[in-house]
Amino acid sequence: MDLVAPGGTTSAAAPVAAGTAALLFQAKPSMTARERHSILRNTALDLGTKGRDPRYGYGLIQPYKALKKVKNIGATSVPVKKDTKVYTKSLKLSSQKLDLYTGKSKKLTCKRLPSNSKDKITWSSSRPSVASVDAKGKVRAKNVGDAVITAKTAKGVKATCKVTVHPAKVGGQVQNHQNGKALHGRLLSKWKRNAKATGYIVEIATDKNFTRNLKSKKITRNKTVSYQFTGLKKGREYYWRIRAYKNKCG
């Protein structure tokens, strides 16, 4: 006696056992008879004396339990890959505001939290024609104006920096002065021509911040490389600067 099945008689119990064996074969046709026999025996409900006995064998056949067992035979458990990547939760740029002259560049860096996060950061500019930025955070000033540089992760964490682009500085010299002090009430400014410029802005003032007694002249011709301020106070010290500019449509 190996197994017993419901029905009470052989003619009723045998079809149950055979039907269960057929279910196992359908679930896995490659199984051998020995494998099916082992599953039916190991999933049987033990009856009578513990273990195999002459009256019940290994016990009462359990079709559903046996079928579930077959479903797991030969199944390769594929481990669920955990996402171990550490994502950035906050970003901070090395500068929140930049002042650049046209033609100049400055690299921005990111401080991440947590510090061991390595997800990709993409850079963009609100106005690339004013200030562009490359994939490494290097900002290049192109034209006078304002732009916002943004660093952003794939998860949407971002940080921004406002960039103001000023006219480029142009090298030159000032005549009619002595140690910065105006002689004869006038100052003559001369500078080198900038081939890419539309024009120039010449300024003088009596302080380094160019706020006191400021005089400014906008020159709209690229070929003009000198300008003289008159009506100045003789002997007064002046600061001088010259910047090139380029029209956006130019």
C-alpha positions in Angstrom: 0.0 0.0 0.0 1.4 3.4 -1.1 -1.5 5.8 -1.0 -5.2 6.0 -0.3 -7.8 8.1 -2.0 -11.4 9.1 -1.3 -14.1 6.7 -2.4 -13.7 3.8 -0.1 -13.2 1.2 -2.8 -10.5 0.6 -5.3 -12.8 1.4 -8.2 -13.5 4.8 -6.8 -10.1 5.6 -5.4 -8.0 4.5 -8.4 -9.5 7.2 -10.7 -8.7 9.9 -8.1 -5.0 8.8 -8.0 -4.8 8.4 -11.8 -6.4 11.8 -12.3 -4.0 13.5 -9.9 -1.1 11.9 -11.7 -2.5 13.2 -15.0 -2.7 16.7 -13.6 1.0 16.5 -12.6 1.9 15.3 -16.0 0.0 18.1 -17.7 1.7 20.6 -15.4 5.2 19.3 -16.3 5.2 16.7 -19.2 9.0 16.2 -18.8 8.5 14.6 -15.4 9.3 10.9 -15.0 7.0 8.4 -13.3 9.4 8.1 -10.4 9.3 11.9 -9.9 5.5 11.9 -9.9 5.3 9.1 -7.5 7.7 10.9 -5.1 5.6 14.0 -5.2 2.3 12.1 -4.5 4.0 10.3 -1.6 5.6 13.4 -0.1 2.4 15.5 -0.2 0.0 12.9 1.1 -1.9 13.5 4.4 -0.4 11.1 6.9 -3.1 8.9 8.5 -3.0 6.2 11.1 0.4 5.3 12.5 3.0 8.1 11.9 4.8 7.4 8.7 4.0 4.6 6.3 1.8 1.9 7.5 0.1 -1.2 6.0 -3.4 0.3 6.0 -2.9 3.8 4.7 0.5 3.7 3.1 2.0 7.2 3.1 -1.5 8.7 3.6 -4.4 10.3 1.8 -3.6 11.7 -1.6 -3.7 15.5 -1.9 -4.2 16.6 -5.5 -4.0 20.4 -5.0 -1.0 20.2 -2.8 0.8 17.9 -5.2 0.0 20.2 -8.1 1.5 23.2 -6.3 4.6 21.1 -5.6 5.0 20.4 -9.3 4.7 24.0 -10.2 7.8 24.7 -8.2 10.0 21.9 -9.5 12.8 23.1 -11.6 11.7 26.8 -11.1 14.7 29.1 -11.0 14.2 31.7 -8.5 15.2 35.1 -10.0 16.4 37.4 -7.3 14.7 40.8 -7.3 17.3 43.3 -8.0 17.3 46.0 -5.4 18.0 49.6 -6.5 21.2 50.3 -4.5 21.9 53.5 -6.3 22.0 56.5 -4.0 20.0 59.5 -5.4 20.6 63.1 -4.8 18.1 64.7 -2.4 19.4 68.3 -2.6 21.7 70.4 -4.8 23.6 73.5 -4.1 25.7 75.4 -6.7 29.0 77.0 -6.0 27.4 80.4 -6.9 23.8 81.6 -7.0 24.8 84.7 -8.9 27.4 85.4 -11.5 28.6 88.6 -13.2 30.5 88.0 -16.3 31.9 90.1 -19.2 31.2 89.0 -22.7 33.6 86.4 -23.9 34.5 85.3 -20.4 33.6 82.0 -18.8 33.2 80.5 -15.3 32.7 76.9 -14.1 29.9 76.1 -11.7 30.1 73.1 -9.4 27.4 71.2 -7.5 27.4 70.2 -3.9 25.2 67.1 -3.4 23.4 65.7 -0.4 24.0 62.9 0.3 27.6 63.3 -0.7 27.9 59.8 -2.1 25.0 60.2 -4.6 26.1 59.9 -8.2 23.0 60.2 -10.4 23.5 62.2 -13.6 23.1 66.0 -13.6 22.1 67.9 -16.7 22.8 71.6 -17.2 20.6 74.1 -19.1 20.4 77.8 -19.8 17.2 79.9 -20.0 18.8 82.1 -22.6 21.7 80.3 -24.4 22.2 83.3 -26.7 23.2 85.4 -23.6 25.0 82.7 -21.5 25.5 79.1 -22.5 26.5 76.1 -20.3 28.1 72.8 -21.2 27.6 69.3 -19.7 30.3 70.0 -17.0 28.8 73.3 -15.8 31.1 75.7 -17.6 29.2 78.9 -18.3 30.2 81.1 -21.2 29.1 84.7 -21.5 28.0 85.6 -25.1 25.8 88.7 -25.1 24.8 91.4 -22.7 21.7 90.4 -20.7 20.5 88.0 -18.0 20.1 84.2 -18.0 19.4 81.5 -15.5 21.6 78.4 -15.4 19.9 75.3 -14.0 21.4 72.0 -12.8 18.9 69.2 -12.5 18.9 65.5 -11.7 16.7 62.8 -13.4 14.5 62.8 -10.2 13.8 66.5 -10.6 16.1 67.9 -7.9 17.5 71.2 -9.1 19.5 74.3 -8.3 19.8 77.6 -10.2 22.3 80.5 -10.7 21.4 83.9 -12.2 24.0 85.1 -14.7 24.3 88.8 -15.7 26.5 89.4 -18.7 28.2 92.9 -18.9 29.9 94.5 -21.9 33.5 93.2 -22.3 36.4 95.2 -20.9 38.6 96.8 -23.5 42.2 97.8 -22.8 43.2 101.4 -23.5 44.7 104.5 -22.1 43.8 108.0 -20.8 45.6 111.2 -21.8 45.5 114.7 -20.2 45.9 113.4 -16.7 48.5 113.1 -14.0 48.1 110.2 -11.6 44.5 110.0 -12.5 43.9 113.7 -11.9 42.4 115.7 -14.8 44.6 118.3 -16.5 43.0 121.4 -18.2 39.5 120.0 -17.3 39.4 117.2 -19.8 40.3 113.5 -20.2 41.0 111.8 -23.6 40.3 108.1 -23.7 41.8 105.8 -26.3 41.4 102.0 -26.7 42.0 99.1 -29.0 39.3 98.2 -31.4 37.3 95.0 -30.7 36.4 93.4 -34.0 33.4 91.6 -32.6 31.9 94.6 -30.9 29.0 96.7 -32.1 30.2 99.7 -30.1 31.6 100.9 -26.8 30.6 102.4 -23.5 33.1 104.9 -21.9 32.6 106.0 -18.3 34.4 108.1 -15.8 33.6 108.8 -12.1 35.2 110.0 -9.0 34.9 106.7 -7.1 35.9 103.1 -7.9 32.3 102.0 -7.8 31.4 104.5 -10.6 28.5 106.0 -8.6 29.8 109.6 -7.9 29.9 112.2 -10.6 29.4 109.5 -13.2 29.7 110.5 -16.8 29.0 108.0 -19.5 29.2 108.0 -23.3 27.8 105.3 -25.6 29.6 105.0 -28.9 27.7 103.2 -31.6 30.5 102.9 -34.1 32.9 100.0 -33.9 35.6 102.0 -35.7 35.5 104.8 -33.2 38.3 104.1 -30.6 38.6 107.4 -28.7 36.5 109.9 -26.8 37.3 113.0 -24.8 35.4 114.1 -21.7 35.3 117.8 -21.2 34.0 120.2 -18.5 35.8 118.3 -15.7 37.2 119.9 -12.6 40.9 120.5 -13.0 42.9 118.5 -10.5 40.1 116.2 -9.5 40.9 112.5 -9.5 38.8 110.4 -11.9 38.4 106.6 -12.5 38.0 105.5 -16.1 36.7 102.3 -17.7 35.7 101.2 -21.2 33.5 98.3 -22.2 32.6 96.8 -25.6 29.0 95.7 -26.3 27.3 93.7 -29.1 23.7 94.1 -30.2 21.7 90.9 -30.0 20.6 91.2 -33.6 24.2 91.9 -34.7 
